[in-house]
């Protein structure tokens, strides 16, 4: 093998290693953003993240850049990286766009969902109901992520599904901050999710679409009431 081939092989191995580290960093930081109770505007330190995760700063920086593109963190050039800070109006705008897209994701998913994916959706509902009984909000949000990501993975139109998930991610922290203080809404949301899953399990595309539209409508209505009455 010549020098050029040696060099290219070495670079490929290095790039693959960096990619894997970036993916690990991305997954770990994203999980923390979703479930660690971080406050909007809270600073994130590359140095501390590197130390905590045992990963060099370059993959950490790349992961943060990806999360910034998805709207989960904000980068202030030359100053800091912070947890994304959104107004409740931002949340309502995202929910509105979701109401236009997410029923179609549910419809498409119902047509093709595998038995394994349906089992995972049923599992997510069971975990939500268990979390409600135990008053464990963090466990509920983790189950909610499983629910939405399973639907995303099952949807045959990945561009559409990924767009919806990215929209949710943009306001996940601030939306959770409000939802945590509306336990009645969590119970209703769980029931709405169950209706979606039951429709998908029957491969009833129309009912899945309607159930998801009803869920997003009620979510938007509750958030609007929260905005209007504080």
C-alpha positions in Angstrom: 0.0 0.0 0.0 1.5 3.4 -1.1 1.8 6.6 1.0 -1.4 8.0 -0.5 -3.4 4.9 0.4 -1.9 4.8 3.9 -2.8 8.4 4.4 -6.4 8.1 3.2 -6.9 4.9 5.3 -5.6 6.7 8.4 -7.8 9.7 7.8 -10.8 7.5 7.3 -10.1 5.7 10.6 -9.7 9.0 12.3 -12.8 10.5 10.8 -14.8 7.4 11.7 -13.6 7.6 15.3 -14.4 11.3 15.5 -17.8 10.7 14.1 -18.5 8.1 16.7 -17.4 10.3 19.5 -19.5 13.2 18.2 -22.5 10.9 18.1 -21.9 9.8 21.7 -21.5 13.4 22.8 -24.6 14.4 20.8 -26.8 11.7 22.3 -25.6 12.3 25.9 -25.9 16.1 25.8 -29.3 15.8 24.1 -30.5 13.4 26.7 -29.4 15.8 29.4 -31.2 18.7 27.7 -34.4 16.7 27.6 -34.3 15.1 31.0 -31.9 16.8 33.4 -34.1 19.7 34.3 -31.8 22.4 32.9 -33.1 25.9 32.8 -33.5 28.0 29.6 -30.5 30.3 29.3 -28.3 28.0 31.5 -24.7 28.0 30.3 -23.0 24.9 29.0 -19.2 24.6 29.3 -17.3 22.7 26.7 -14.5 22.1 29.3 -16.9 20.6 31.8 -18.8 18.5 29.3 -15.5 17.2 28.0 -14.5 16.2 31.5 -17.8 14.7 32.5 -18.1 12.6 29.3 -14.5 11.7 28.9 -14.5 13.0 25.3 -12.2 15.6 23.8 -13.5 19.1 23.2 -13.6 18.8 19.4 -16.4 16.2 19.3 -18.2 18.1 22.1 -18.0 21.3 20.1 -19.4 19.5 17.0 -22.2 18.0 19.0 -23.1 21.4 20.4 -23.1 22.9 16.9 -25.5 20.2 15.7 -27.8 20.8 18.7 -27.6 24.5 17.9 -28.8 23.8 14.3 -31.7 21.9 15.8 -32.6 24.8 18.1 -31.9 23.0 21.4 -29.0 25.2 22.4 -28.0 28.8 21.5 -24.4 29.7 20.6 -23.3 33.3 21.4 -20.1 33.7 19.3 -17.0 34.2 21.4 -19.0 34.1 24.6 -21.0 31.0 25.6 -23.3 28.2 24.7 -26.6 28.1 26.6 -29.7 26.0 26.8 -32.1 27.5 24.2 -34.4 30.1 25.7 -37.8 30.3 24.1 -40.9 32.3 24.9 -44.3 30.6 25.3 -45.2 32.3 22.0 -42.3 30.3 20.4 -43.8 27.1 21.9 -47.2 27.9 20.5 -45.8 28.6 17.1 -44.1 25.2 17.0 -47.2 23.4 18.2 -49.1 25.1 15.4 -46.7 23.8 12.8 -46.8 20.4 14.4 -50.6 20.4 14.0 -50.1 20.8 10.3 -47.5 18.0 9.9 -47.8 15.5 12.7 -51.2 14.1 11.8 -49.8 13.1 8.4 -46.8 11.4 10.1 -49.3 9.3 12.2 -51.3 8.5 9.1 -48.3 7.2 7.2 -47.0 5.3 10.3 -50.2 3.5 10.7 -50.0 2.1 7.2 -46.5 0.5 7.7 -45.8 0.1 11.4 -44.2 -3.2 12.2 -45.2 -5.5 15.1 -42.0 -4.5 16.9 -42.7 -0.8 16.5 -46.2 -1.2 17.7 -45.0 -3.1 20.8 -42.6 -0.3 21.5 -45.4 2.2 21.3 -47.5 0.2 23.6 -44.5 0.0 26.0 -44.2 3.8 25.9 -47.8 4.2 27.0 -47.4 1.7 29.8 -44.3 3.6 31.0 -46.2 6.9 30.9 -49.1 5.5 33.0 -46.6 4.0 35.4 -44.9 7.3 35.7 -48.2 9.1 36.4 -49.0 6.6 39.2 -45.5 7.2 40.7 -45.7 11.0 40.2 -42.4 10.7 38.3 -42.2 13.5 35.8 -38.8 12.6 34.5 -39.8 9.0 33.7 -42.9 10.4 31.9 -40.9 12.6 29.6 -38.5 9.7 28.8 -41.5 7.6 27.8 -42.9 10.5 25.8 -39.6 10.7 23.8 -39.9 6.9 23.1 -43.4 7.4 21.8 -42.5 10.2 19.4 -39.2 8.8 18.3 -40.8 5.4 17.6 -43.4 7.1 15.4 -40.6 9.0 13.6 -38.6 5.8 13.0 -41.7 4.0 11.6 -42.8 6.8 9.3 -41.8 6.0 5.7 -41.3 9.7 4.9 -38.2 10.3 7.0 -37.8 14.0 6.0 -41.3 14.7 7.3 -40.8 12.8 10.5 -37.4 14.2 11.3 -38.8 17.7 10.7 -41.5 17.1 13.3 -39.0 15.8 15.8 -36.7 18.7 15.3 -39.6 21.1 15.9 -40.3 19.3 19.2 -36.7 19.5 20.2 -36.6 23.3 19.6 -38.9 24.0 22.4 -38.6 20.8 24.5 -37.0 22.4 27.5 -39.4 25.3 27.8 -42.5 23.2 27.0 -41.5 20.7 29.7 -41.1 23.6 32.2 -44.8 24.5 31.7 -46.1 20.9 31.4 -44.5 19.9 34.7 -46.9 22.2 36.5 -50.0 20.9 34.7 -50.4 17.3 36.0 -54.0 17.2 34.7 -52.7 17.9 31.3 -50.2 15.0 31.6 -53.0 12.6 32.3 -55.0 13.8 29.4 -51.9 13.7 27.2 -51.3 10.1 28.1 -54.8 9.2 27.2 -54.5 11.0 23.9 -51.2 9.1 23.2 -53.0 5.8 23.9 -55.7 6.6 21.4 -53.0 7.3 18.7 -51.2 4.0 19.6 -54.4 2.0 19.5 -55.3 3.4 16.0 -51.7 2.6 14.7 -51.9 -0.9 16.2 -55.1 -1.4 14.1 -53.3 0.1 11.1 -56.2 2.5 10.9 -54.6 5.4 9.0 -57.6 7.7 9.2 -58.2 7.2 12.9 -54.4 7.6 13.6 -54.4 10.9 11.7 -57.5 12.2 13.6 -56.2 11.1 17.0 -52.9 12.9 16.5 -54.7 16.0 15.2 -56.9 16.0 18.3 -53.9 15.5 20.5 -52.0 18.4 19.0 -55.2 20.6 19.1 -55.7 19.9 22.8 -52.0 20.5 23.5 -52.1 23.9 21.7 -55.3 24.8 23.6 -53.8 24.1 27.0 -50.6 26.0 26.2 -52.7 29.0 24.9 -54.7 28.9 28.2 -51.4 28.9 30.1 -50.2 31.9 28.1 -53.4 33.8 28.5 -54.0 33.2 32.3 -50.4 32.7 33.5 
